[in-house]
Amino acid sequence: MANVLKEKMYDELLSATCRILKLGSHDYRITERNLLSKNPKFPLCDIILKLDYAYNLEYLLSLWEHVTKQEPRFVFKNTGGAVSMSCYLHAPVKVEGHHAVRECNILRVNECLTVRMSDIVAMKPSTFAVFTKCIIRRNRDDTYVVEFVAFGPENESEYISLLKAIFLKKCSMGKQHLESNRFCQGLRRRSSHVLEKGRFGSSGKVANKASAVVTSQESIKQFYEKEKSLLSGVKFWRLSERHCRFALVGICFLLALYFCYVLLKKTPTPASGSVV
């Protein structure tokens, strides 16, 4: 059973690491399970980090710590052409990176930097800061800079008071919204109950409110229907006015043609041929 749990943990850590760091198939190398079971001091995986890319290092460390119930360590190493990160479940056999972890760490060739969860927590400006990001930048020559970026409030008490104020405001707004919804639901239920059974005794006020709501809705519908009828009447009047104009123009044109025909008919035509 322990081996099955170890295998599940192994697969879970690898899949979480690839998902959180957004690694491709050629960005990491894993250690086989058999070799890791014989010597747990070996790294679970070795990762080649990209330049100027923000990695969610604190989130990954906290997840490893939660799954393994131990203190994992991530070791950064300058290989000369890139920076690699080896992920250990336990402390490595050879302790690397004796200097303290800072916000900006310069790594020369073959130098290492060991990072634990406690190192990141010590760098954060407050306990309520957001997850720390890790960025690898190229420095002069063959050196690299391992930079840890953390955002958080410098004054812890002001930050806590601000969070409390925001939380209380949201809670009060949520309560008001729930109360209004409950009141509306109660009104609907009572009004439907009263309108169906016709009981106007003690619940007459509620029935009046419900009837007022219904009548208001009906009046609104009637108002919209009147507006629609008026608009349709206006449209019909405009169309009829246009048709009348066209008809008048046509009648005038026909009268003019008829008048011209009468004039031409009354005028005598000159006789054709020679006069003897």
C-alpha positions as CSV (number, residue, x, y, z in Angstrom):
1,M,0.0,0.0,0.0
2,A,2.9,2.3,0.8
3,N,4.4,1.7,-2.7
4,V,1.0,2.6,-4.3
5,L,0.9,5.8,-2.3
6,K,4.4,6.7,-3.3
7,E,3.6,6.1,-6.9
8,K,0.5,8.3,-6.7
9,M,2.5,11.0,-4.9
10,Y,5.2,10.7,-7.6
11,D,2.8,11.1,-10.4
12,E,0.9,13.9,-8.6
13,L,4.0,16.0,-8.0
14,L,5.2,15.6,-11.6
15,S,1.9,16.5,-13.1
16,A,1.5,19.5,-10.7
17,T,5.0,20.7,-11.5
18,C,4.4,20.6,-15.3
19,R,1.0,22.3,-15.0
20,I,2.0,25.1,-12.6
21,L,5.3,25.9,-14.4
22,K,3.8,25.3,-17.8
23,L,6.6,23.0,-18.9
24,G,7.0,21.4,-22.3
25,S,8.1,17.9,-22.9
26,H,11.7,19.0,-23.5
27,D,12.0,21.4,-20.6
28,Y,12.5,18.8,-17.8
29,R,14.1,15.5,-17.0
30,I,12.6,13.1,-14.4
31,T,14.3,10.5,-12.2
32,E,13.0,7.0,-12.4
33,R,11.0,5.6,-9.5
34,N,13.3,2.7,-8.8
35,L,16.3,5.0,-8.5
36,L,14.4,7.4,-6.3
37,S,13.2,4.7,-4.0
38,K,16.7,3.4,-3.6
39,N,18.1,6.9,-2.9
40,P,15.5,9.5,-1.9
41,K,18.2,12.2,-1.8
42,F,18.2,12.3,-5.6
43,P,16.1,15.1,-7.2
44,L,12.6,14.2,-8.4
45,C,13.1,16.2,-11.6
46,D,15.5,18.7,-13.2
47,I,14.0,21.7,-15.1
48,I,15.6,24.1,-17.5
49,L,14.2,27.6,-16.8
50,K,13.4,30.2,-19.4
51,L,14.7,33.8,-19.3
52,D,12.3,36.6,-18.3
53,Y,9.5,34.3,-17.4
54,A,7.5,34.5,-14.1
55,Y,7.3,31.1,-12.4
56,N,4.9,30.5,-9.5
57,L,7.6,29.1,-7.2
58,E,5.9,29.7,-3.9
59,Y,2.7,28.0,-5.0
60,L,4.7,25.0,-6.2
61,L,6.7,24.8,-3.0
62,S,3.6,25.0,-0.9
63,L,1.9,22.3,-2.9
64,W,4.9,20.0,-2.6
65,E,5.1,20.7,1.2
66,H,1.3,19.9,1.5
67,V,1.5,16.6,-0.5
68,T,4.8,15.2,1.0
69,K,4.3,16.6,4.5
70,Q,8.0,17.4,4.4
71,E,10.3,20.4,3.6
72,P,11.2,20.2,-0.1
73,R,14.1,22.2,-1.5
74,F,14.6,23.7,-5.0
75,V,18.2,24.1,-6.1
76,F,19.0,26.7,-8.8
77,K,22.3,26.1,-10.7
78,N,24.1,28.1,-13.4
79,T,25.2,25.5,-15.9
80,G,27.0,28.1,-18.1
81,G,24.4,28.3,-20.9
82,A,21.2,28.3,-18.8
83,V,19.8,28.0,-15.2
84,S,18.5,24.7,-14.1
85,M,16.3,23.9,-11.1
86,S,16.5,20.6,-9.3
87,C,13.5,19.7,-7.1
88,Y,14.3,17.6,-4.0
89,L,11.9,16.0,-1.6
90,H,14.6,16.0,1.1
91,A,17.8,17.9,1.6
92,P,20.4,16.8,-1.0
93,V,23.4,14.8,0.0
94,K,25.8,17.6,-0.8
95,V,24.5,20.9,0.6
96,E,24.7,23.5,-2.1
97,G,24.2,27.2,-1.9
98,H,25.4,28.3,1.5
99,H,24.5,32.0,1.0
100,A,21.2,33.4,2.1
101,V,18.3,33.8,-0.3
102,R,17.6,37.4,-1.2
103,E,15.3,39.2,-3.7
104,C,18.1,39.4,-6.3
105,N,20.7,36.6,-6.3
106,I,23.6,36.5,-8.7
107,L,24.7,33.1,-9.9
108,R,28.1,32.6,-11.5
109,V,29.0,29.5,-13.5
110,N,28.5,26.3,-11.5
111,E,27.2,28.2,-8.5
112,C,24.0,27.0,-6.8
113,L,21.2,28.5,-4.7
114,T,19.0,26.4,-2.4
115,V,15.5,27.7,-1.8
116,R,13.0,26.5,0.9
117,M,9.6,27.7,1.8
118,S,10.9,29.4,4.9
119,D,13.3,31.5,2.8
120,I,10.5,32.8,0.7
121,V,8.3,33.6,3.7
122,A,11.2,35.5,5.2
123,M,11.5,37.7,2.0
124,K,7.8,38.6,1.9
125,P,6.8,42.0,3.3
126,S,3.9,40.5,5.2
127,T,2.2,37.2,5.9
128,F,-0.8,38.3,3.8
129,A,1.3,39.0,0.7
130,V,0.5,37.2,-2.6
131,F,2.4,34.3,-4.0
132,T,6.0,35.1,-4.8
133,K,7.2,34.8,-8.4
134,C,10.6,33.7,-9.6
135,I,12.2,35.3,-12.7
136,I,15.5,34.4,-14.3
137,R,17.4,37.2,-16.0
138,R,20.7,37.2,-17.8
139,N,23.5,39.4,-16.3
140,R,26.9,40.4,-17.7
141,D,29.3,37.7,-18.9
142,D,28.0,34.2,-18.0
143,T,26.2,35.2,-14.8
144,Y,22.5,35.0,-14.2
145,V,20.2,36.7,-11.7
146,V,17.6,34.7,-9.8
147,E,15.0,37.3,-8.8
148,F,12.1,36.8,-6.4
149,V,9.2,39.2,-6.7
150,A,6.7,39.5,-3.8
151,F,3.8,41.9,-3.5
152,G,2.2,42.7,-0.2
153,P,1.4,45.5,2.3
154,E,4.2,46.9,4.4
155,N,1.8,47.8,7.3
156,E,0.1,44.6,8.5
157,S,-2.4,46.2,10.8
158,E,-3.7,48.7,8.2
159,Y,-4.0,45.8,5.7
160,I,-6.0,43.7,8.1
161,S,-8.4,46.6,9.0
162,L,-8.9,47.3,5.3
163,L,-9.8,43.6,4.7
164,K,-12.2,43.6,7.6
165,A,-13.9,46.7,6.3
166,I,-14.3,45.3,2.8
167,F,-15.5,42.0,4.2
168,L,-18.1,43.6,6.5
169,K,-19.3,45.8,3.7
170,K,-19.7,42.8,1.4
171,C,-21.5,40.9,4.2
172,S,-24.0,43.7,4.9
173,M,-24.7,44.1,1.1
174,G,-25.2,40.3,0.9
175,K,-27.6,40.3,3.8
176,Q,-29.6,43.2,2.4
177,H,-29.9,41.4,-0.9
178,L,-31.0,38.2,0.7
179,E,-33.6,40.0,2.8
180,S,-35.0,41.8,-0.2
181,N,-35.2,38.5,-2.1
182,R,-36.9,36.8,0.8
183,F,-39.4,39.7,1.1
184,C,-40.2,39.5,-2.6
185,Q,-40.6,35.7,-2.5
186,G,-42.9,36.0,0.5
187,L,-45.0,38.6,-1.2
188,R,-45.3,36.5,-4.3
189,R,-46.3,33.4,-2.3
190,R,-48.9,35.3,-0.2
191,S,-50.3,37.1,-3.1
192,S,-50.7,33.9,-5.2
193,H,-52.3,32.2,-2.2
194,V,-54.7,35.0,-1.5
195,L,-55.6,35.4,-5.2
196,E,-56.3,31.7,-5.7
197,K,-58.4,31.2,-2.6
198,G,-59.9,34.6,-2.3
199,R,-59.3,35.2,1.4
200,F,-59.3,38.9,2.2
201,G,-59.5,38.7,6.0
202,S,-56.3,39.2,7.9
203,S,-54.3,39.1,4.7
204,G,-56.2,41.9,3.0
205,K,-53.2,44.2,3.0
206,V,-51.0,41.6,1.3
207,A,-53.8,40.9,-1.2
208,N,-54.0,44.7,-1.9
209,K,-50.3,44.8,-2.4
210,A,-50.4,41.9,-4.8
211,S,-53.4,43.3,-6.7
212,A,-51.6,46.6,-6.9
213,V,-48.5,44.9,-8.3
214,V,-50.7,43.0,-10.8
215,T,-52.6,46.2,-11.8
216,S,-49.4,48.1,-12.2
217,Q,-48.1,45.4,-14.5
218,E,-51.4,45.5,-16.4
219,S,-51.3,49.2,-16.7
220,I,-47.8,49.1,-18.0
221,K,-48.8,46.6,-20.6
222,Q,-51.8,48.7,-21.6
223,F,-49.6,51.8,-21.8
224,Y,-47.2,49.9,-24.1
225,E,-50.1,48.6,-26.2
226,K,-51.5,52.2,-26.6
227,E,-48.1,53.4,-27.6
228,K,-47.8,50.7,-30.2
229,S,-51.3,51.5,-31.5
230,L,-50.5,55.2,-31.7
231,L,-47.2,54.5,-33.5
232,S,-49.0,52.2,-35.9
233,G,-51.6,54.9,-36.5
234,V,-49.0,57.5,-37.2
235,K,-47.2,55.1,-39.6
236,F,-50.5,54.4,-41.4
237,W,-51.3,58.1,-41.6
238,R,-47.8,58.8,-43.1
239,L,-48.3,56.0,-45.6
240,S,-51.8,57.2,-46.6
241,E,-50.5,60.7,-47.0
242,R,-47.8,59.5,-49.3
243,H,-50.3,57.5,-51.4
244,C,-52.6,60.6,-51.6
245,R,-49.8,62.7,-52.9
246,F,-48.9,60.1,-55.6
247,A,-52.6,59.9,-56.6
248,L,-53.0,63.7,-56.9
249,V,-49.9,63.9,-59.0
250,G,-51.2,61.1,-61.3
251,I,-54.7,62.8,-61.6
252,C,-53.1,66.1,-62.5
253,F,-50.9,64.5,-65.1
254,L,-53.9,62.7,-66.7
255,L,-55.9,65.9,-66.7
256,A,-53.1,67.7,-68.5
257,L,-52.9,65.0,-71.1
258,Y,-56.7,65.2,-71.7
259,F,-56.6,69.0,-72.0
260,C,-53.8,68.8,-74.6
261,Y,-55.8,66.2,-76.5
262,V,-58.9,68.4,-76.6
263,L,-56.9,71.4,-77.8
264,L,-55.3,69.4,-80.5
265,K,-58.6,68.1,-81.7
266,K,-60.3,71.5,-81.9
267,T,-57.5,73.2,-83.9
268,P,-58.1,72.8,-87.7
269,T,-55.6,70.9,-89.7
270,P,-54.3,72.4,-93.0
271,A,-55.7,70.8,-96.2
272,S,-53.3,68.7,-98.1
273,G,-52.9,69.1,-101.9
274,S,-52.9,72.0,-104.5
275,V,-55.7,74.5,-104.8
276,V,-57.1,75.0,-108.4
